[in-house]
Amino acid sequence: MTKTEKRLDKAIRVALTQACEQAKEQVHEFSWLTHTADLKKLPQSLKVSCYCKELPITAEQTQLITSLIIKELSAIDLAINAKAIAFLKE
């Protein structure tokens, strides 16, 4: 992994950690999230998996979590499609 890729990976992890912490504060059912990405093929390779204690969660909760993720990633100039965010049961 190059230095640039390491910096990018760290920035993604920091942004997603921020989104995760905000989501945990605002959505009781939300537990944690993880991601996968090929750093050479961003942003199309980025996938985020959100884990919830119970599913389904409301459309408003889904939209809130999705918005938090998109907002935090856009702060590091990384655009993600809402379709790349999955909601799964723990």
Residue pairs with C-beta under 8 A, 6 or more apart in sequence:
1 9
1 39
5 39
5 40
8 39
8 42
9 37
9 39
11 76
11 78
12 35
12 37
12 46
12 73
12 76
12 78
15 72
15 73
15 75
15 76
15 78
16 33
16 35
16 48
16 69
16 72
16 73
18 72
19 33
19 65
19 68
19 69
19 71
19 72
19 73
20 32
20 33
22 68
23 30
23 33
23 50
23 64
23 65
23 68
24 30
24 31
24 32
26 64
26 68
27 52
27 57
27 61
27 64
27 65
28 53
29 52
29 53
29 54
29 55
29 57
29 61
30 50
30 51
30 52
30 53
30 57
30 61
30 65
31 51
31 52
31 53
31 90
32 50
32 51
33 48
33 49
33 50
33 51
33 69
34 48
34 49
34 51
35 46
35 47
35 48
35 49
36 45
36 46
36 47
36 49
37 45
37 46
37 47
38 45
39 45
42 78
43 78
43 79
43 80
43 81
46 73
46 78
46 80
46 84
47 84
47 85
47 86
48 69
48 80
48 84
48 85
48 86
49 85
49 86
49 88
50 65
50 69
50 85
50 86
50 87
50 88
51 88
51 89
51 90
52 87
52 88
52 89
52 90
53 89
53 90
54 89
55 87
55 88
55 89
57 87
62 87
65 85
65 87
66 82
66 85
69 80
69 85
70 79
70 80
70 82
73 79
73 80
